[in-house]
Amino acid sequence: MKTMPLSPVDYIFTGVGSQPITFAFSYQNRMDPDVLQKSLTETLDYFPILRSQLNKISENDYEFQITEEGLIFNVVESNQAFEESSGITQYISPVSSIEGKPLTKITLTQTPKGSVLAVSIAHALADGFSYFHFLSSWARIGRGDPIIDPFLDRSIFSKNSAHRGKIITSDSIYTDCGLFYGDKRPELQTGRIHEEHILISAETISSCIEDVKQKHDISLTENDVITAKLWKKYIPRWNKEDDNPKTYVTCPFDFRRIMTDFPKNYFGCALCFATASLDFKELLEASIGDLAILIRNSVSKIKNDYILNYLKTLEAFREQHGLAAMEEVHLRHPLHGLIVTNLTRLPVRDIDFGYDAPVNFSAYAEVLASAALLPAEQGVEVLVIHPPQRNE
């Protein structure tokens, strides 16, 4: 039975409240489950880590234990077509990054109007890039096309030894990692989730980018502007002005593209986090351009040295505080924060197993006070997951 170590980043997504990556893809044609299963088996020869469970080997360490029980593939029938359903929860089975549980679940639902393929993978195993690397590889193998082999060796992180003698505190977790250390994360919400879908037009985004460039001579991205709008709109709605709390917005960042000598085909979680902050009253008075510049400045700090220090801090934190403390690490500020994930470049059309590309898809999110940016024809669709009301 083969095992693999976890990277420092993987540990962020272990234990209670760790968010899996879950999508459902709708196809207009019915897909043959036997054909899918055959190509999946071949694909897993390249991605064996997807057949994993977490195995605790010490108070400070897990390992990925590769076993047949680590991946579940189910085929079910439904009398509802994807477009007619009230949501995707009936199609999906999200994984939980708890010791001894499968870290990958795949469900093929046969409907009156085709098939729905739902895939949930633990975030400890993969980030968005790796999630779609696997799915597109599975689809390519299903079509008989070649794939790009994944780089699986997590020992690439071993050269980044932990800080020695430095006590890692909640301040360190914020300043070095853009994360928050506090109370234990709550269980993920699966019932009373308040979702909102909004569309931000391409014209609105372009206009704001151009306006800021003329006033401040600084180039922004679409993500900067959209995140600023969400910060300005939702944090005041979710929080009160009492005591003028500091507010935060966090953006996950894939460091494959900038970290020196890091394999671009690395399969795993290669995320760090850019977090911007502003007092509540200042947030109310700030323009979208002002907020977008704050976000751009926080992202611009992510360079090779920052990433190396981030990895060392995470490793030292776990060595000092143990696995249980990883369940007390939050991606966003638990009270006054928002996390925004950019998914606008999803290669959905690549998920073609020979039955044509998906005609529709939907993301599933369980993390409260979060937003996912999704591709749309006339701009960007934003899926917002609201937190519960304070009196709930």
Secondary structure by P-SEA (a helix, b strand, c coil): cbbbbbcaaaaaaccccbbbbbbbbbbcccccaaaaaaaaaaaaaacccccbbbbbccccccccccccccbbbbbbcccccccccccccccbbbbbcccccccbbbbbbbcccbbbbbbbbbcccccaaaaaaaaaaaaaaaaccccccccccccccccccccccccccaaaaaaacccccccccccccccbbbbbbbbbbaaaaaaaaaaaaaaccccccaaaaaaaaaaacccccccccccccccbbbbbbbcccccccccccccccbbbbbbbbbcaaaaaaccaaaaaaaaaaaaaaccaaaaaaaaaaaaaaaaaccccccccccccccccbbbbbbccccccccccccccccccbbbbbccccbbbbbbccccbbbbbbbcccccc
